[in-house]
Amino acid sequence: MTRHIADRSRDDGSGRTRNYTRQERESGLHPAVAALRMRPRARSSEETNRRAAEFARIERGHRV
């Protein structure tokens, strides 16, 4: 006796989704990630120099 047409397993399409995500992942760098990497750094050299000057001032014992 053969199986009825309704007695087959359901394919939910997970293979298609898996292949799509693999292709997107392997296609390269996402544009949003590239834009984030191109942004300038938050701290400028003036700010880091000012911090070093303040630490040196405190180390020498000078007060404001």
Helices and strands as residue ranges (DSSP letters): H 14-26, H 31-38, H 45-60
